[in-house]
Amino acid sequence: MKTKKLINAGADAVDEMLQGVLAAHPRHLYAVGDMPRAIIARNGPRKGKVGLVIGGGSGHEPTFLGFVGKGLADAAAIGNVFASPPPDPIIACAKAVDGGVGVLFMYGNYAGDVMNFDMAAEMLALDEIEVRTVLTTDDVASAPADQKDKRRGVAGNVFIFKAAGAACDLLYSFDDVERAARHANARTYTMGVALSPCSLPQTLRPNFLIGEGEMEIGMGIHGEPGVAREPLRPADAVTDELMDSILREMKADRGDRVAVLVNSLGSTPMMELYIMMRRVKSRLDDAGLVIHTSLVGNYCTSLEMAGASITVMHLDDELQRLIDHPCDCAMFVR
């Protein structure tokens, strides 16, 4: 059975979305003239500042383009739905935000993204633009703790990009921006659950199957397999399962501070997210941890997938300053 979407032609969905984004947010965003998938912050890039370029496939909005603005990312390269952007828009982004002191690439750890961003970095080196890369790897479910470099980057991108963008905006050196970005990634943990599939605009058909009374723990944001297919349970039990994995790996001490995100994968409503947030707060209280920042809503989605993820960033003094640093983006303001 086909799904229903408010689109025109599936092949045009990404470009028409970007036209709508630019129409809605002209104060924050513009596109490079001949490269409509290179989205640039109007007030972010400047001389002497490390440029921050993020990017990846469409279908995860407001990730990535929603986090382009002053104090966060300077540019985002946009790919097709669930597909990496090709090198050309990545290169256009880097050239638009180059302040003369280097450009940092940040994106989730997916093979296509790695290949295309690396290719762009090699081409930029020919123009004497120094590029460094920090991959996000916050998805606890996608690989064991001793293989964290193989993990996927998911909703924790929000906090990791935020910390790196603040470091850039505060005019950290290139070395310190890279260090802060890696530090933020190392202290960020995400675990998710899927309840129903999404469907691609081109196919209008579910991209995986899940039983009526089932859930999948740890499913990826493109429908990658999780760690367990289980009967659907009440919200508190599901939240506990996600939090158990996060807290077990985070190894925080009582009194430590955290930033928390309860994120919808697309169709899960705010009511259900706040029910989960209530349980997250209870679990963190029991562990003696203090919530410094909390976000609830759609931050890293998977089209209309039903489900949610929980992200916890283990703060220290530097990360707290970076998370608190003001930013003004099209879809995210602090």
C-alpha positions in Angstrom: 0.0 0.0 0.0 1.3 3.4 -0.9 1.7 6.2 1.6 0.3 9.8 1.2 2.6 12.8 1.0 2.0 16.5 0.2 4.6 16.6 -2.6 4.5 17.2 -6.3 6.9 14.9 -8.0 9.1 12.7 -5.8 12.2 13.6 -7.8 11.6 17.3 -7.2 10.9 17.1 -3.4 14.4 18.1 -2.1 14.9 21.0 -4.5 11.3 22.3 -3.9 11.8 22.0 -0.1 15.0 24.0 -0.4 13.2 26.7 -2.3 10.6 26.9 0.4 13.3 27.0 3.2 15.0 29.9 1.5 11.7 31.7 1.0 10.8 31.2 4.7 14.2 32.2 6.2 15.9 34.9 4.0 17.2 36.6 7.1 19.3 33.5 8.0 20.1 31.7 4.8 21.0 32.0 1.2 22.2 29.5 -1.5 25.4 29.8 -3.5 24.2 31.2 -6.9 24.9 28.2 -9.1 24.7 25.6 -6.4 21.3 25.6 -4.8 22.2 22.7 -2.5 25.0 24.7 -0.8 23.1 26.6 2.0 25.1 29.4 3.7 24.5 31.4 6.9 24.1 35.1 6.2 25.7 36.2 9.5 28.1 33.3 10.3 31.2 33.3 8.2 33.9 36.0 8.7 37.6 36.6 8.3 39.8 35.0 11.0 37.0 32.5 12.0 37.2 28.8 11.4 34.4 27.9 9.0 32.1 25.0 10.0 30.5 23.0 7.2 28.0 20.3 8.1 25.8 18.2 5.8 24.2 15.0 4.7 21.1 13.6 3.2 17.7 15.2 3.2 14.8 13.8 5.1 16.2 14.5 8.6 15.0 18.1 8.9 15.7 20.4 10.7 19.0 18.5 10.5 21.1 19.8 8.7 20.0 23.0 7.1 18.1 24.2 10.2 21.3 24.5 12.2 22.9 27.0 9.8 23.3 30.4 11.3 25.4 32.6 13.5 26.9 30.7 16.4 26.3 27.3 14.9 27.1 26.0 11.4 28.3 28.4 8.7 27.0 26.2 5.8 25.3 22.9 5.0 25.7 20.7 1.9 22.4 19.0 1.1 22.0 15.6 -0.5 19.1 13.7 -1.9 16.8 11.9 0.6 19.0 9.7 2.8 21.9 10.2 0.4 25.2 12.0 0.8 25.7 15.4 -1.0 28.2 15.1 -3.9 31.5 16.9 -3.7 30.4 20.0 -5.6 28.1 21.6 -3.1 30.5 20.7 -0.3 33.2 22.5 -2.1 30.9 25.5 -2.7 30.1 25.6 1.0 33.7 25.5 2.1 34.7 28.3 -0.3 31.8 30.5 0.8 32.7 30.2 4.5 36.5 30.1 4.3 37.8 32.8 6.7 41.4 32.2 6.0 42.2 30.0 9.0 40.7 26.6 8.0 37.4 24.9 7.5 36.0 22.1 9.7 33.8 19.4 8.1 31.4 17.7 10.5 28.8 15.0 9.5 27.5 11.6 10.6 29.7 8.6 10.1 28.2 7.1 6.9 30.3 5.6 4.1 28.8 7.8 1.3 29.3 11.0 3.3 32.9 10.0 4.2 33.7 9.4 0.6 32.3 12.6 -0.8 33.5 14.9 2.0 37.0 13.4 1.7 37.0 13.9 -2.0 35.9 17.6 -1.5 38.7 18.1 1.1 41.3 16.8 -1.4 40.0 19.2 -4.1 40.0 22.1 -1.7 43.6 21.4 -0.8 44.5 22.2 -4.4 43.1 25.7 -3.7 45.2 25.9 -0.5 42.1 25.7 1.8 42.9 23.6 4.8 40.1 21.2 5.8 39.8 18.9 8.8 37.1 16.5 9.6 35.3 15.4 12.8 32.8 12.6 12.4 29.8 12.3 14.8 29.4 8.9 16.3 26.9 9.2 19.1 24.6 6.2 18.2 25.2 3.8 21.1 23.3 1.0 19.4 25.4 0.9 16.2 28.6 -0.5 17.5 30.2 -1.6 20.8 31.9 0.9 23.1 35.4 -0.3 22.1 34.5 0.4 18.4 33.0 3.8 18.8 34.7 5.0 15.7 32.4 2.7 13.7 29.2 4.2 15.2 26.7 6.3 13.3 26.0 9.9 13.9 22.3 10.6 14.8 20.4 13.1 16.9 23.4 13.9 19.1 24.5 16.0 16.1 22.5 18.8 17.6 24.6 19.2 20.7 27.9 18.3 18.9 27.4 20.8 16.1 26.3 23.4 18.7 29.5 23.0 20.7 31.7 23.1 17.6 29.8 26.1 16.2 30.2 28.0 19.4 33.9 27.3 19.4 34.2 28.7 15.9 32.1 31.8 16.8 34.3 32.4 19.9 37.3 32.5 17.5 39.0 29.4 18.9 42.1 28.4 16.9 41.7 25.7 14.4 43.4 23.2 16.7 41.1 24.1 19.6 37.9 24.0 17.4 38.9 20.5 16.3 39.7 19.5 19.9 36.4 20.9 21.2 34.4 19.1 18.4 36.0 15.8 19.2 35.5 16.3 22.9 31.8 17.1 22.4 31.4 14.0 20.3 33.1 11.7 22.8 30.8 12.8 25.6 27.5 12.5 23.6 25.3 9.3 23.7 22.1 8.6 21.8 19.7 5.6 21.7 16.5 5.4 19.7 13.4 3.3 19.1 11.3 2.9 16.0 7.6 2.1 16.0 6.8 2.3 12.3 8.6 2.9 9.0 9.0 5.9 6.8 8.6 6.1 3.0 10.7 7.8 0.5 9.1 10.5 -1.8 10.2 8.6 -4.9 8.6 5.3 -3.9 5.7 6.2 -1.5 6.3 2.7 0.1 7.6 1.8 3.6 11.3 1.4 3.6 11.1 -1.5 6.1 8.5 -3.6 7.8 7.7 -3.8 11.5 4.8 -5.7 13.1 1.7 -4.0 14.5 2.6 -4.7 18.1 6.4 -4.4 17.7 9.2 -1.9 18.2 12.8 -1.9 17.2 15.4 -0.7 19.7 18.4 1.0 18.2 17.1 1.4 14.6 19.1 3.9 12.5 17.7 7.1 11.0 17.7 5.5 7.5 16.0 2.3 8.7 19.3 0.5 9.5 18.7 -2.6 11.7 18.7 -2.0 15.4 19.8 -4.3 18.2 16.5 -5.9 19.1 12.9 -6.4 17.7 10.6 -6.5 20.8 6.9 -6.3 21.7 5.9 -2.7 22.2 5.8 -1.8 25.9 4.7 1.3 27.9 6.6 4.5 27.5 8.4 4.2 30.9 9.7 0.8 30.1 10.9 1.9 26.7 12.6 5.0 28.1 14.2 2.9 30.8 15.7 0.5 28.1 17.1 3.5 26.2 18.4 5.2 29.3 20.0 2.0 30.7 22.3 1.8 27.6 23.2 5.5 27.8 23.9 5.6 31.6 25.8 2.4 31.5 28.2 3.8 28.9 28.4 7.4 30.2 29.7 6.5 33.6 28.9 9.9 35.2 29.4 10.8 38.8 26.6 12.1 41.1 26.4 15.9 40.7 27.5 15.9 37.1 25.6 18.0 34.6 24.0 16.9 31.4 22.3 18.2 28.3 19.3 16.2 27.2 17.4 15.8 23.9 14.2 13.8 23.5 13.8 13.8 19.8 10.9 12.7 17.5 11.8 10.6 14.5 9.1 12.4 12.5 5.6 11.5 13.4 5.7 11.0 17.2 3.8 13.8 18.8 4.9 16.2 21.5 2.6 14.5 24.1 4.5 11.2 23.8 7.9 13.0 23.8 7.0 14.8 27.1 5.9 11.5 28.6 9.3 10.2 27.8 11.0 13.4 29.1 9.2 12.9 32.4 10.8 9.5 32.8 14.2 10.7 31.6 14.2 13.3 34.3 13.3 10.7 36.9 16.1 8.4 35.8 18.6 11.2 35.9 17.4 12.3 39.3 17.9 8.8 40.6 21.5 8.8 39.2 22.2 12.1 40.9 22.7 14.0 37.6 21.6 17.6 37.0 19.9 18.6 33.8 21.4 21.9 32.6 19.8 22.0 29.2 16.8 20.1 27.8 15.3 20.0 24.3 12.1 18.2 23.3 10.8 18.0 19.7 11.7 17.4 16.1 15.5 17.9 15.8 16.8 14.9 13.8 13.9 13.1 12.0 13.5 10.3 9.5 10.8 11.6 7.3 7.5 10.4 8.9 9.0 7.5 10.9 7.2 6.9 14.3 9.6 6.6 17.2 12.0 8.7 19.3 15.5 9.0 20.4 17.1 10.1 23.7 20.5 12.0 23.6 22.5 12.8 26.7 25.7 15.0 26.5 27.9 14.6 29.6 28.8 18.2 30.3 32.0 19.7 31.8 32.7 23.4 32.2 33.9 24.0 28.6 31.0 22.1 27.0 28.5 23.9 29.2 29.9 27.3 28.0 29.7 26.1 24.4 26.2 24.8 24.7 25.1 28.0 26.4 26.7 30.3 23.8 24.0 32.2 21.8 23.1 31.1 18.3 20.5 32.2 15.8 19.6 29.7 13.1 16.6 29.3 10.9 15.1 26.5 13.0 17.1 26.6 16.2 17.7 29.6 18.5 19.4 29.7 21.9 
